[in-house]
Amino acid sequence: MSGRPLRSPAMRKLVQRLVKHQMAFAEQERLDAEWVQAQIAKAPPLTAIQKQGLRRLKRDLTSAARSRMEEPVRKVA
């Protein structure tokens, strides 16, 4: 061993910065998820008309996705 570090100081600084940003992003995601759960807990229950609209929307989105999958792939020239 020559006694030199395996990573250069610049590389170590870069890795530390990336880890710091990754941890900050994960913390923000966690806080956002907590906020969403709190909002859902406060929301009043859905009405029958709202449930019907959501079912219709889900059906339409599902059928649109299926029809796209069945279409042959077009080549872009």
N, C-alpha and C positions, 0 to 999 in steps of 0.2 A: 504494500500500500504506500502510496506517495504522500498521504496525509491531506490531500486536497479533497474538498467536498465533491460529491458526485454531481450535484447540480450547481449551476452558476448562481450567483446572487440575483441576477436578473430573472432567471427561470423560477427561482424560489418566490420572488416577489410577484411574478405573474400568477403562479399557482395560488398563492395566498389571496390575491385579489379575486381570482375566479371563484375560489371557495367562499370568500366573503359575499360576493354577489349571489352565488347559488343559495347560500344560507338566508340571505335577505329575501330572495324571491320565494323560498319555501315558507318563510315566516309570513310573508304577505299573503300567500295562497292559503295558509292556515287561518289567518285572520279573516280573509274574505269568506272562507267556508263557514266559520263561526257566525259571521254576520248574516249570511244567507239562512243558516239554520234558525237564527233568532227571528228573522223576518218571517220565515215559514211558520214558526211557532205562534207568532202574533196574528197571522192572517186568518180571516174568518173562513169557515168551510165553504167549499164551492157550491154554487146553486146547481139545480138540475140542468138549467140551460147552459151554464158554463161547462159542465161535464159533457153534455151532448156536443157542444162546439169543439171541445178538446178531442173527443172520440172521432168526430168528423175530420178534424185536421190531421189526426194520426193516420186515419184510413187513407186520406188523400195523399199524404206524404209517402206512405208505404206503397201505395199503388204507383205513384210517380217513380219511386226508386226501382220498383220491379220492372216497370216498362222500360226504364233506361237500361237495366241489365239485360233485357231481352233484345234490345236493338243491336244490330251488328255494328261493330266498331268501324267508324269512318276514318279513312286516312286523310290527313291534312297535307295538301301538296304545297 
